[in-house]
Amino acid sequence: MKKAIVFFMMIVIVIGVQHTVMAAEDAGTNNPFELGAGSRALAMAGAYVAIADDVTAMFWNPGGLAQLEQIEIAAMHIDLYFDTPYDYFGVAYPILDWGTFTVGAIRVATEGVVLRDEQSQIIGSGEGSLDMREYLIGYSRDLIWNVRAGIAVKIDQQRLLGDFDTGVGMDMGFHYQFPRDLTGKNGFDWSRLTLGLAFQNLLGSQLKLGETTDVIPLNTKAGIAYTYQTRDTLKQKIIGSLAWEKSTWRESILAAGLEYSLYELVALRGGISNSSWTAGGGVRYAGILLDYALAGEALGLTHRFTLSYRFGTPLPKQRALREKQRAEAMDREAERRAKAAVETTRKKMNKAMKSVARQHRREKKSMLAKQKRLITAEKRRQTVKRKAAVTDEYFKAMHYFQGIKDYMGKNYQQALVEFETVEKYDPKYLELPLYLSRTRQRLSGDKTTVQFMSEKNFQLYYQGIDFYIASEFEKAILVWQKVLEQEPNNALVLRNIEEARERIAKLKAVTKTVEQEENQDSGNPPKR
């Protein structure tokens, strides 16, 4: 919102400056560079303000520059009447998250200008020259609500018969595309409709040659365009556009343009305005575009050629690559955290196993001194419970870590089983909800995934997990052994059986230690 406010404030300020300058000056002139830039736009009679999707947008509508997805270089040449060349060169460089930057130049020059005085008598040698140049520096970016805005700062230079002067001006433009998911009545696709508004010479250059000062006048442009594209293999596309233009020193101009393209390789174009017609076409191959325009005017036909080249990684591909890198970084971080969790719980379990006997002896001596056998039994149960909790934490972390490894290895079916095993313990463990969702999405979209365990064995596997969580380890082993009868090499079941047997062995060791201590305290010989 702040960006939009800044642009609108700039409009108000510059229009005020423009009106002040024009009030102070009596002279005015048409823009010598009003012919424009780019054969594509010229072939459509200049009805380009609502399209403006290439490097020449710096002239027609700077707001449209934000549509560019690749670096683009363009050059145009026109042979005007009386051996007068009209040349244009421009470069556009879009930067992800920043916008599009452009530079360009236009030049009109002629030799052999006949010099005469007020009585039409030839002066001096009788010949002179005229050289007019305009350098442009532009910037455009997306604002809010699908609005794009841009500005172009212009440096105008004019040299005539030895006199030279430089002025600075500025253009501003806006481009709007309706939302992509907006569909109207009868299926009309509003997302293919674009609007354009441009203020050329919002701040007009002042050029003084001799005793005369000219201010290049404000030129307002507005337009609308619609793109229709077929869904067949021909990739046909039709663009129709309308534009209205009003300069301070002349009447309004209405223009209409049409473009038809096939396979995104060949295009035909045509247009008509108040006083002239235009036609042309273009070919595209491997990023190189050659456009041609033919214009019929009062003095005859003019041929206009433009060569442009697009290269570099397109912005959508850059965005996709960045998102992929972010996802990979998140996966690596999740793997690191899972590995750290496994290591931490392993250390806690080992520490708890080493200290459980000492802790029980201390508690036992204290309780025997107070003759509270019931409290002794409860303390022992609490000790075993704490040890089991730590061991469960290790089991949970181990399965989570293995699930992360399977996920990153694209073994999504196995990863899902590992994650669902952890879910039975703690549904909110670390990033478990995220990876459960992502794994299920992968499986739902991958029709080629082969289930590595039969449906019956899946049921047995989860039944064993339920027994394991309830600390009924022998029952869990019996159930999992039924899976091994069908799948003797199932690494997941083998690993769980090994963990269950270790739990049984550790519990027996603790029980044996407790019985030995009780026998020593009561004076009875140990059982063999």
DRENBARO-825582 format. One record per residue (C-alpha): residue in three letters; x, y, z. Coordinates in Angstrom, 3 decimals. Layout:
// DRENBARO-825582
> Ala X Y Z;
...
//
This chain:
// DRENBARO-825582
> Met 0.000 0.000 0.000;
> Lys 2.874 2.402 0.799;
> Lys 4.375 1.840 -2.665;
> Ala 1.068 2.727 -4.337;
> Ile 0.728 5.917 -2.262;
> Val 4.252 7.017 -3.224;
> Phe 3.532 6.584 -6.941;
> Phe 0.269 8.543 -6.763;
> Met 1.967 11.353 -4.805;
> Met 4.624 11.535 -7.523;
> Ile 1.891 11.944 -10.134;
> Val 0.316 14.860 -8.273;
> Ile 3.654 16.621 -7.722;
> Val 4.916 16.215 -11.279;
> Ile 1.641 17.297 -12.863;
> Gly 1.816 20.444 -10.757;
> Val 5.356 21.150 -11.944;
> Gln 4.373 20.454 -15.561;
> His 1.454 22.906 -15.454;
> Thr 3.640 25.578 -13.844;
> Val 6.285 25.257 -16.560;
> Met 3.726 25.327 -19.359;
> Ala 2.118 28.415 -17.882;
> Ala 5.484 30.160 -17.836;
> Glu 6.361 29.244 -21.455;
> Asp 4.534 30.309 -24.551;
> Ala 6.216 27.862 -26.913;
> Gly 5.331 24.222 -27.462;
> Thr 6.356 21.482 -29.813;
> Asn 5.380 17.993 -30.773;
> Asn 7.526 15.214 -29.376;
> Pro 10.159 14.393 -32.029;
> Phe 10.254 10.801 -30.758;
> Glu 6.489 10.214 -30.800;
> Leu 6.838 7.605 -33.554;
> Gly 7.686 5.134 -30.791;
> Ala 9.799 2.011 -30.519;
> Gly 9.445 -1.592 -31.622;
> Ser 8.035 -2.879 -34.921;
> Arg 5.491 -5.050 -33.114;
> Ala 3.818 -2.059 -31.487;
> Leu 4.108 0.032 -34.680;
> Ala 2.494 -2.738 -36.736;
> Met -0.486 -2.538 -34.364;
> Ala -0.830 1.222 -34.999;
> Gly 0.627 2.050 -31.567;
> Ala -2.340 0.482 -29.735;
> Tyr 0.163 -0.992 -27.288;
> Val -0.324 0.782 -23.965;
> Ala -2.407 -2.096 -22.530;
> Ile -0.033 -4.787 -23.887;
> Ala 3.463 -3.385 -23.212;
> Asp 5.040 -6.758 -22.444;
> Asp 8.514 -6.325 -23.934;
> Val 11.507 -4.003 -23.624;
> Thr 9.819 -1.303 -25.761;
> Ala 7.308 -0.812 -22.932;
> Met 9.737 1.818 -21.596;
> Phe 8.354 4.053 -24.367;
> Trp 4.688 2.966 -24.559;
> Asn 3.916 2.282 -20.891;
> Pro 6.691 1.875 -18.282;
> Gly 4.241 0.055 -15.993;
> Gly 4.195 -2.916 -18.347;
> Leu 7.917 -3.591 -17.929;
> Ala 7.152 -5.604 -14.773;
> Gln 5.682 -8.333 -17.028;
> Leu 9.100 -9.260 -18.431;
> Glu 10.414 -12.633 -17.283;
> Gln 13.786 -12.672 -19.078;
> Ile 16.559 -10.292 -20.005;
> Glu 15.741 -8.668 -23.350;
> Ile 17.761 -6.616 -25.835;
> Ala 16.131 -4.904 -28.821;
> Ala 17.229 -2.660 -31.695;
> Met 15.056 -0.957 -34.325;
> His 15.820 0.924 -37.537;
> Ile 13.518 2.969 -39.763;
> Asp 14.383 4.902 -42.909;
> Leu 12.150 7.956 -42.795;
> Tyr 11.717 10.408 -45.626;
> Phe 14.558 12.514 -47.061;
> Asp 17.308 10.127 -45.872;
> Thr 16.402 10.519 -42.211;
> Pro 17.175 7.460 -40.040;
> Tyr 15.183 6.722 -36.866;
> Asp 16.949 4.262 -34.522;
> Tyr 16.116 2.717 -31.172;
> Phe 18.073 0.481 -28.785;
> Gly 16.932 -0.864 -25.412;
> Val 17.863 -3.353 -22.697;
> Ala 15.568 -4.698 -19.955;
> Tyr 16.776 -6.675 -16.941;
> Pro 14.134 -8.199 -14.601;
> Ile 15.349 -9.107 -11.090;
> Leu 13.406 -11.502 -8.881;
> Asp 11.542 -9.674 -6.047;
> Trp 12.983 -6.326 -7.180;
> Gly 11.319 -5.452 -10.488;
> Thr 12.552 -4.644 -13.984;
> Phe 15.286 -2.115 -14.823;
> Thr 15.739 -0.734 -18.333;
> Val 17.942 1.596 -20.339;
> Gly 17.411 2.738 -23.898;
> Ala 18.070 5.377 -26.519;
> Ile 16.308 6.855 -29.566;
> Arg 18.021 8.913 -32.277;
> Val 16.671 10.927 -35.213;
> Ala 19.198 12.632 -37.486;
> Thr 19.259 14.185 -40.905;
> Glu 21.768 15.955 -43.110;
> Gly 21.328 18.457 -45.899;
> Val 18.902 20.788 -44.153;
> Val 18.523 23.833 -46.456;
> Leu 19.118 27.150 -44.641;
> Arg 17.145 30.181 -45.785;
> Asp 16.381 33.582 -44.344;
> Glu 13.024 35.371 -44.100;
> Gln 13.154 36.135 -47.835;
> Ser 13.875 32.448 -48.647;
> Gln 17.449 33.266 -49.615;
> Ile 20.062 30.561 -48.968;
> Ile 22.282 31.384 -45.991;
> Gly 26.011 30.635 -46.011;
> Ser 26.825 27.253 -47.488;
> Gly 23.101 26.580 -47.652;
> Glu 23.150 23.295 -45.702;
> Gly 23.024 22.238 -42.078;
> Ser 22.198 19.209 -39.938;
> Leu 19.717 18.181 -37.254;
> Asp 20.426 15.590 -34.561;
> Met 17.910 14.689 -31.827;
> Arg 18.536 12.014 -29.161;
> Glu 16.652 10.687 -26.172;
> Tyr 18.160 8.473 -23.454;
> Leu 15.796 6.547 -21.173;
> Ile 16.291 4.935 -17.768;
> Gly 13.258 3.018 -16.526;
> Tyr 12.046 0.932 -13.614;
> Ser 8.853 -1.034 -13.031;
> Arg 7.497 -3.471 -10.459;
> Asp 4.302 -5.102 -9.210;
> Leu 2.402 -3.101 -6.592;
> Ile -0.889 -4.406 -5.150;
> Trp -4.125 -5.845 -6.545;
> Asn -2.439 -6.908 -9.840;
> Val -1.359 -3.320 -10.535;
> Arg 2.075 -2.700 -12.041;
> Ala 3.656 0.743 -12.055;
> Gly 6.749 2.166 -13.671;
> Ile 8.642 5.353 -14.459;
> Ala 11.082 6.326 -17.182;
> Val 13.471 9.242 -16.768;
> Lys 14.433 10.780 -20.123;
> Ile 17.366 12.917 -21.133;
> Asp 16.595 14.782 -24.380;
> Gln 19.313 16.339 -26.507;
> Gln 18.845 18.451 -29.601;
> Arg 21.481 19.852 -31.946;
> Leu 20.504 22.145 -34.823;
> Leu 22.864 24.223 -36.953;
> Gly 25.466 24.488 -34.204;
> Asp 23.005 25.151 -31.356;
> Phe 22.809 22.458 -28.645;
> Asp 20.668 21.984 -25.547;
> Thr 19.712 19.210 -23.096;
> Gly 16.514 18.700 -21.127;
> Val 15.222 16.177 -18.624;
> Gly 11.730 14.675 -18.617;
> Met 9.843 11.813 -17.088;
> Asp 7.139 9.306 -18.090;
> Met 4.935 7.280 -15.785;
> Gly 2.679 4.336 -16.506;
> Phe 0.344 1.779 -14.933;
> His -0.677 -1.670 -16.115;
> Tyr -3.475 -3.805 -14.676;
> Gln -4.467 -7.436 -15.282;
> Phe -7.683 -8.852 -13.905;
> Pro -7.296 -11.728 -11.391;
> Arg -6.593 -15.146 -12.910;
> Asp -9.500 -16.871 -11.164;
> Leu -12.110 -14.280 -12.163;
> Thr -14.759 -15.666 -14.525;
> Gly -17.818 -13.697 -15.541;
> Lys -21.163 -14.563 -17.040;
> Asn -21.251 -16.945 -20.011;
> Gly -17.759 -18.116 -19.090;
> Phe -16.016 -14.840 -20.009;
> Asp -12.417 -15.034 -18.804;
> Trp -11.604 -11.666 -17.255;
> Ser -8.031 -12.711 -16.520;
> Arg -7.209 -12.275 -20.223;
> Leu -8.193 -8.601 -20.080;
> Thr -5.551 -5.937 -19.396;
> Leu -5.724 -2.170 -18.970;
> Gly -3.025 0.431 -19.464;
> Leu -2.563 4.089 -18.563;
> Ala 0.550 6.134 -19.381;
> Phe 1.599 9.757 -18.997;
> Gln 4.352 10.567 -21.479;
> Asn 6.300 13.721 -20.656;
> Leu 4.557 14.033 -17.321;
> Leu 7.558 16.207 -16.701;
> Gly 8.386 17.554 -20.175;
> Ser 11.903 18.393 -21.325;
> Gln 12.670 22.057 -22.005;
> Leu 14.934 22.606 -25.003;
> Lys 16.236 26.009 -26.047;
> Leu 17.685 26.524 -29.511;
> Gly 18.562 30.083 -30.339;
> Glu 15.996 32.390 -28.794;
> Thr 13.190 29.822 -28.686;
> Thr 12.417 27.538 -25.738;
> Asp 10.253 24.508 -26.431;
> Val 8.586 22.267 -23.861;
> Ile 7.791 18.740 -25.018;
> Pro 4.066 18.441 -24.231;
> Leu 2.219 16.024 -21.983;
> Asn 0.790 13.050 -23.869;
> Thr -1.800 10.879 -22.094;
> Lys -2.472 7.329 -23.258;
> Ala -5.087 4.799 -22.172;
> Gly -5.906 1.416 -23.578;
> Ile -7.492 -1.987 -23.215;
> Ala -6.425 -5.368 -24.619;
> Tyr -7.805 -8.907 -24.654;
> Thr -5.897 -12.121 -25.340;
> Tyr -7.576 -15.267 -26.620;
> Gln -5.587 -18.487 -26.765;
> Thr -6.714 -21.843 -28.105;
> Arg -5.987 -25.101 -26.312;
> Asp -5.129 -27.097 -29.416;
> Thr -1.684 -28.187 -30.564;
> Leu -1.369 -25.159 -32.858;
> Lys -1.034 -22.825 -29.844;
> Gln -2.968 -20.101 -31.647;
> Lys -3.186 -16.743 -29.927;
> Ile -5.155 -13.627 -30.862;
> Ile -4.604 -10.252 -29.184;
> Gly -6.941 -7.344 -29.835;
> Ser -6.207 -3.886 -28.442;
> Leu -7.671 -0.377 -28.421;
> Ala -5.883 2.821 -27.414;
> Trp -6.736 6.472 -26.923;
> Glu -4.105 9.198 -26.996;
> Lys -4.354 12.912 -26.275;
> Ser -1.495 15.403 -26.492;
> Thr -1.525 18.958 -25.220;
> Trp -0.970 20.363 -28.715;
> Arg -3.152 18.160 -30.919;
> Glu -6.477 16.367 -31.182;
> Ser -7.174 12.924 -29.735;
> Ile -6.027 9.831 -31.593;
> Leu -7.848 6.508 -31.564;
> Ala -6.025 3.353 -32.599;
> Ala -6.846 -0.332 -32.872;
> Gly -4.466 -3.244 -33.306;
> Leu -4.717 -6.994 -33.887;
> Glu -2.137 -9.783 -33.621;
> Tyr -2.442 -13.443 -34.586;
> Ser 0.329 -15.903 -33.688;
> Leu 0.848 -19.593 -34.416;
> Tyr 3.003 -22.079 -32.477;
> Glu 4.569 -19.058 -30.730;
> Leu 6.837 -18.891 -33.789;
> Val 5.063 -16.769 -36.413;
> Ala 2.843 -13.698 -35.972;
> Leu 0.790 -11.466 -38.262;
> Arg -0.277 -7.979 -37.203;
> Gly -2.342 -5.055 -38.372;
> Gly -3.664 -1.756 -37.100;
> Ile -5.444 1.466 -37.927;
> Ser -5.481 4.934 -36.395;
> Asn -7.011 8.314 -37.231;
> Ser -4.834 8.986 -40.246;
> Ser -2.924 5.850 -41.198;
> Trp -2.898 2.076 -41.437;
> Thr -0.177 -0.357 -40.458;
> Ala 0.643 -4.010 -40.995;
> Gly 3.465 -6.386 -40.243;
> Gly 4.588 -9.662 -38.800;
> Gly 7.291 -11.402 -36.855;
> Val 9.165 -14.661 -36.381;
> Arg 10.617 -16.085 -33.191;
> Tyr 13.206 -18.818 -32.703;
> Ala 15.421 -19.739 -29.743;
> Gly 14.808 -16.400 -28.039;
> Ile 15.505 -14.336 -31.168;
> Leu 12.643 -12.198 -32.508;
> Leu 12.581 -10.425 -35.866;
> Asp 9.648 -8.047 -36.299;
> Tyr 8.618 -6.002 -39.330;
> Ala 6.103 -3.192 -39.727;
> Leu 4.804 -1.402 -42.802;
> Ala 3.034 1.941 -42.443;
> Gly 1.069 3.822 -45.065;
> Glu 1.249 7.581 -44.559;
> Ala 0.670 10.740 -46.551;
> Leu 4.242 10.873 -47.870;
> Gly 4.363 7.165 -48.726;
> Leu 5.278 3.833 -47.161;
> Thr 7.853 3.313 -44.421;
> His 9.521 0.012 -43.490;
> Arg 10.362 -0.664 -39.876;
> Phe 12.598 -3.498 -38.627;
> Thr 13.278 -4.628 -35.052;
> Leu 15.594 -7.374 -33.866;
> Ser 15.393 -8.512 -30.241;
> Tyr 16.807 -11.316 -28.123;
> Arg 15.554 -12.806 -24.869;
> Phe 17.804 -14.900 -22.676;
> Gly 18.486 -15.896 -19.082;
> Thr 16.530 -18.018 -16.600;
> Pro 12.830 -16.960 -16.609;
> Leu 11.530 -15.506 -13.341;
> Pro 8.943 -18.323 -12.772;
> Lys 11.739 -20.881 -13.026;
> Gln 13.860 -18.815 -10.609;
> Arg 10.972 -18.746 -8.124;
> Ala 10.451 -22.516 -8.429;
> Leu 14.176 -23.138 -7.939;
> Arg 14.228 -20.925 -4.861;
> Glu 11.236 -22.728 -3.348;
> Lys 12.896 -26.069 -4.069;
> Gln 16.085 -24.910 -2.344;
> Arg 14.066 -23.721 0.662;
> Ala 12.271 -27.083 0.884;
> Glu 15.582 -28.951 0.640;
> Ala 17.083 -26.759 3.358;
> Met 14.072 -27.455 5.582;
> Asp 14.446 -31.196 4.929;
> Arg 18.122 -31.079 5.859;
> Glu 17.338 -29.156 9.031;
> Ala 14.595 -31.636 9.940;
> Glu 17.011 -34.519 9.409;
> Arg 19.607 -32.797 11.599;
> Arg 17.069 -32.211 14.369;
> Ala 15.807 -35.788 14.137;
> Lys 19.351 -37.132 14.344;
> Ala 20.060 -34.873 17.314;
> Ala 16.868 -36.068 19.014;
> Val 17.912 -39.699 18.535;
> Glu 21.353 -39.024 19.990;
> Thr 19.961 -37.077 22.931;
> Thr 17.429 -39.723 23.886;
> Arg 20.065 -42.439 23.447;
> Lys 22.312 -40.670 25.971;
> Lys 19.402 -40.156 28.357;
> Met 18.445 -43.806 28.129;
> Asn 21.995 -44.989 28.776;
> Lys 22.328 -42.616 31.698;
> Ala 18.994 -43.751 33.121;
> Met 19.922 -47.426 32.764;
> Lys 23.198 -46.877 34.615;
> Ser 21.667 -44.924 37.432;
> Val 18.501 -46.945 37.954;
> Ala 20.193 -49.553 40.190;
> Arg 21.901 -46.926 42.366;
> Gln 18.712 -44.908 42.568;
> His 16.709 -47.965 43.582;
> Arg 19.231 -48.929 46.312;
> Arg 19.039 -45.462 47.823;
> Glu 15.274 -45.509 47.779;
> Lys 15.177 -49.078 49.084;
> Lys 17.402 -48.353 52.070;
> Ser 15.358 -45.304 52.942;
> Met 12.088 -47.189 52.707;
> Leu 13.350 -50.245 54.652;
> Ala 14.519 -47.958 57.424;
> Lys 10.958 -46.684 57.747;
> Gln 9.382 -50.184 57.359;
> Lys 7.190 -49.086 54.460;
> Arg 7.096 -52.042 52.118;
> Leu 4.174 -50.712 50.129;
> Ile 6.008 -47.473 49.465;
> Thr 9.031 -49.520 48.397;
> Ala 7.008 -51.372 45.782;
> Glu 5.516 -48.128 44.492;
> Lys 8.943 -46.515 44.247;
> Arg 10.216 -49.494 42.310;
> Arg 7.307 -49.249 39.886;
> Gln 7.989 -45.549 39.419;
> Thr 11.634 -46.266 38.693;
> Val 10.755 -48.865 36.078;
> Lys 8.163 -46.475 34.615;
> Arg 10.715 -43.657 34.264;
> Lys 13.171 -45.999 32.582;
> Ala 10.454 -47.238 30.206;
> Ala 9.531 -43.638 29.344;
> Val 13.103 -42.857 28.346;
> Thr 13.290 -46.065 26.299;
> Asp 9.995 -45.184 24.584;
> Glu 11.436 -41.777 23.720;
> Tyr 14.383 -43.474 22.057;
> Phe 12.058 -45.824 20.104;
> Lys 10.008 -42.852 18.968;
> Ala 13.044 -40.782 17.924;
> Met 14.582 -43.737 16.083;
> His 11.449 -44.280 13.970;
> Tyr 11.137 -40.543 13.273;
> Phe 14.739 -40.320 12.124;
> Gln 14.296 -43.365 9.872;
> Gly 11.117 -41.808 8.463;
> Ile 13.000 -38.641 7.544;
> Lys 15.675 -40.702 5.781;
> Asp 13.046 -42.681 3.867;
> Tyr 11.228 -39.467 2.911;
> Met 14.376 -37.820 1.558;
> Gly 15.159 -41.068 -0.259;
> Lys 11.662 -40.872 -1.840;
> Asn 10.606 -44.159 -0.169;
> Tyr 7.305 -42.541 0.767;
> Gln 5.390 -45.747 1.641;
> Gln 8.050 -46.791 4.162;
> Ala 8.348 -43.224 5.456;
> Leu 4.576 -43.157 6.096;
> Val 4.763 -46.344 8.192;
> Glu 7.651 -44.884 10.253;
> Phe 5.801 -41.594 10.797;
> Glu 2.531 -43.333 11.735;
> Thr 4.447 -45.432 14.284;
> Val 5.675 -42.204 15.924;
> Glu 2.160 -40.730 15.700;
> Lys 0.836 -43.470 18.008;
> Tyr 3.217 -42.142 20.697;
> Asp 3.082 -38.390 20.088;
> Pro 1.067 -36.849 17.190;
> Lys 2.875 -33.493 17.642;
> Tyr 6.441 -34.799 17.840;
> Leu 8.912 -32.275 16.283;
> Glu 7.812 -31.655 12.627;
> Leu 5.805 -34.924 12.474;
> Pro 2.457 -33.320 11.398;
> Leu 4.185 -31.531 8.477;
> Tyr 5.980 -34.614 7.206;
> Leu 2.910 -36.832 7.636;
> Ser 0.933 -34.397 5.474;
> Arg 3.670 -34.060 2.848;
> Thr 4.203 -37.851 2.671;
> Arg 0.499 -38.544 2.228;
> Gln 0.333 -35.881 -0.493;
> Arg 3.266 -37.488 -2.295;
> Leu 1.622 -40.909 -2.124;
> Ser -1.742 -39.599 -3.311;
> Gly -0.111 -37.996 -6.351;
> Asp 2.209 -40.905 -7.194;
> Lys 0.173 -43.654 -8.854;
> Thr 3.287 -45.776 -9.458;
> Thr 4.115 -46.346 -5.773;
> Val 4.231 -50.057 -4.904;
> Gln 3.174 -51.070 -1.392;
> Phe 6.106 -52.821 0.279;
> Met 3.886 -54.759 2.743;
> Ser 0.578 -56.556 2.198;
> Glu -2.612 -55.182 3.748;
> Lys -2.829 -58.148 6.159;
> Asn 0.769 -57.653 7.282;
> Phe 0.154 -53.918 7.744;
> Gln -2.641 -54.773 10.200;
> Leu -0.376 -57.194 12.054;
> Tyr 2.416 -54.630 12.135;
> Tyr 0.241 -51.934 13.731;
> Gln -1.262 -54.506 16.142;
> Gly 2.278 -55.258 17.308;
> Ile 2.946 -51.515 17.753;
> Asp -0.121 -51.276 20.009;
> Phe 1.235 -54.157 22.162;
> Tyr 4.661 -52.496 22.231;
> Ile 3.227 -49.168 23.436;
> Ala 1.343 -51.090 26.166;
> Ser 4.716 -52.657 27.225;
> Glu 3.450 -56.135 26.257;
> Phe 6.640 -56.898 24.401;
> Glu 6.256 -60.713 24.160;
> Lys 2.853 -60.309 22.490;
> Ala 4.293 -57.702 20.121;
> Ile 7.095 -60.119 19.117;
> Leu 4.619 -62.953 18.500;
> Val 2.489 -60.747 16.238;
> Trp 5.494 -59.422 14.292;
> Gln 6.838 -62.966 13.811;
> Lys 3.638 -63.733 11.908;
> Val 4.650 -60.947 9.478;
> Leu 8.097 -62.524 9.099;
> Glu 6.486 -65.816 8.089;
> Gln 5.345 -64.074 4.914;
> Glu 8.129 -61.496 4.634;
> Pro 11.262 -62.874 6.351;
> Asn 13.439 -59.957 5.184;
> Asn 11.195 -57.111 6.365;
> Ala 13.828 -54.792 7.872;
> Leu 11.247 -52.657 9.672;
> Val 9.745 -55.630 11.554;
> Leu 13.159 -57.138 12.298;
> Arg 14.325 -53.859 13.821;
> Asn 11.214 -53.608 16.007;
> Ile 11.592 -57.202 17.233;
> Glu 15.201 -56.483 18.160;
> Glu 14.128 -53.397 20.118;
> Ala 11.389 -55.369 21.916;
> Arg 13.826 -58.113 22.920;
> Glu 16.267 -55.514 24.271;
> Arg 13.419 -54.022 26.329;
> Ile 12.561 -57.464 27.750;
> Ala 16.212 -58.148 28.578;
> Lys 16.661 -54.797 30.322;
> Leu 13.470 -55.215 32.338;
> Lys 14.569 -58.691 33.461;
> Ala 17.963 -57.286 34.461;
> Val 16.326 -54.590 36.587;
> Thr 13.940 -57.130 38.169;
> Lys 16.804 -59.471 38.986;
> Thr 18.780 -56.636 40.589;
> Val 15.770 -55.641 42.702;
> Glu 15.207 -59.252 43.860;
> Gln 18.860 -59.630 44.806;
> Glu 18.716 -56.465 46.885;
> Glu 15.519 -57.642 48.612;
> Asn 17.085 -61.015 49.433;
> Gln 20.220 -59.346 50.798;
> Asp 18.112 -57.037 52.958;
> Ser 16.035 -59.994 54.282;
> Gly 19.068 -62.326 54.795;
> Asn 17.767 -64.992 52.365;
> Pro 20.156 -66.600 49.880;
> Pro 19.658 -65.509 46.239;
> Lys 17.549 -67.722 43.999;
> Arg 19.362 -69.691 41.339;
//
